[in-house]
Amino acid sequence: MATRTANAVWEGNLKEGKGRMRLGSGAYEGPYSFQSRFENGSGTNPEELIGAAHAGCFSMALSAGLAKAGYTAKRIETKAEVHLEKVGEGFKITRIHLTTDAEVPNLAPQAFQEQAEKTKQTCPVSAALAGVAISLDARLKG
């Protein structure tokens, strides 16, 4: 399996400094700052990128699990809400809430819920983030 890379550069102090993050594939490169991370400034932040990774991983893993069970998903859309909060003297990602909407023909709602819960536990990004509380709202669309 391939090893994936990303890099980040930070210049200056925490509040007035600035940085750039880049994916190794070159698919994304952009700025981040104190304002984009802790306020509402422009640019991205580590938590947003973790959310994108988690949503993407969950959607793919759910599709794979459904296929193993004999179902083909027409569409799976997942949103990840990554909560960064002040804890003690620092900050911590305290929880991630996933919301997924899926179109899967001929699948019973209970079977879908079971597959979604299993995926929440086993997708590689969920496993990597095991120290964070992860919740899920999975909805099967008709």
C-alpha positions in Angstrom: 0.0 0.0 0.0 1.1 3.5 -0.7 2.3 6.0 2.0 0.5 9.3 1.7 2.1 12.6 2.6 1.2 16.2 3.4 3.2 19.1 4.7 2.7 22.3 6.5 4.8 25.4 7.0 4.2 27.9 9.8 5.9 31.3 10.0 5.6 33.7 12.9 3.9 33.5 16.3 0.6 31.9 17.0 -1.7 34.9 16.6 -0.1 36.9 13.8 1.7 34.1 12.0 0.5 32.4 8.9 1.0 29.0 7.3 0.4 26.9 4.2 -0.7 23.3 4.0 -0.1 21.1 0.9 -1.2 17.6 0.1 1.5 15.4 -1.3 -0.6 14.7 -4.4 -0.7 18.4 -5.2 -4.5 18.2 -5.2 -4.7 21.0 -2.5 -2.5 23.7 -1.3 -3.7 26.6 0.7 -3.3 29.0 3.6 -4.2 28.6 7.3 -3.9 31.0 10.2 -5.0 31.6 13.8 -8.1 33.3 12.4 -9.0 30.4 10.0 -8.6 27.9 12.9 -10.0 29.6 16.0 -12.2 32.3 14.5 -13.9 32.8 11.1 -11.0 33.9 8.9 -10.4 32.7 5.4 -8.3 29.7 4.6 -8.5 26.1 6.0 -7.4 24.4 9.2 -6.3 21.0 10.4 -9.7 20.1 11.7 -11.4 20.9 8.4 -8.9 18.6 6.6 -9.5 15.8 9.2 -13.2 16.2 8.6 -12.8 15.8 4.9 -10.6 12.8 5.4 -13.1 11.2 7.8 -16.1 11.9 5.6 -14.4 10.5 2.5 -13.1 7.4 4.3 -16.5 6.7 5.9 -18.4 7.0 2.6 -16.0 4.7 0.8 -15.9 2.1 3.6 -19.7 2.1 3.8 -19.9 1.5 0.1 -17.4 -1.4 0.4 -19.3 -3.0 3.4 -22.6 -2.7 1.6 -21.1 -4.3 -1.5 -19.8 -7.2 0.6 -23.4 -7.7 1.9 -24.7 -7.8 -1.7 -25.9 -4.2 -2.1 -24.8 -1.5 -4.4 -25.1 2.1 -3.2 -26.2 4.6 -5.7 -24.9 7.5 -3.7 -23.4 8.1 -0.2 -22.9 11.6 1.1 -21.2 12.1 4.5 -20.6 15.3 6.4 -18.2 15.4 9.3 -18.4 18.0 12.1 -15.1 18.2 13.9 -15.4 19.9 17.3 -12.3 21.8 18.5 -12.7 23.0 22.1 -10.6 24.5 24.8 -9.7 21.9 27.4 -7.6 23.0 30.3 -4.6 25.1 29.0 -4.9 23.9 25.4 -7.2 22.8 22.7 -8.5 19.3 21.8 -10.7 17.7 19.2 -13.3 16.5 21.6 -15.8 14.9 19.2 -16.7 14.2 15.6 -20.3 13.9 14.4 -20.9 12.1 11.1 -24.1 12.6 9.1 -24.5 10.3 6.1 -27.3 10.1 3.6 -27.3 7.1 1.4 -29.3 5.8 -1.5 -29.2 2.0 -1.5 -31.9 0.1 -3.5 -33.6 -2.9 -1.8 -31.9 -2.5 1.6 -33.9 -2.7 4.8 -33.4 0.3 7.1 -32.3 -1.9 10.0 -29.6 -3.6 7.9 -28.4 -0.1 6.7 -28.1 1.1 10.3 -26.1 -2.0 11.3 -23.8 -1.5 8.3 -23.4 2.2 9.1 -22.6 1.6 12.8 -20.1 -1.1 11.8 -18.4 1.3 9.4 -18.2 4.0 12.0 -16.1 1.6 14.1 -13.9 0.2 11.4 -13.2 2.7 8.7 -9.4 3.5 8.8 -9.8 7.2 9.7 -12.3 6.3 12.5 -9.8 3.8 13.8 -7.0 6.4 13.7 -9.2 8.8 15.6 -10.2 6.3 18.3 -9.3 8.7 21.1 -12.2 11.0 19.9 -15.9 10.5 20.6 -17.5 9.7 17.2 -21.3 9.9 16.8 -23.3 9.1 13.7 -26.7 10.0 12.2 -27.2 7.7 9.2 -30.2 8.1 7.0 -31.3 5.8 4.2 -33.1 7.6 1.5 -35.9 6.0 -0.5 
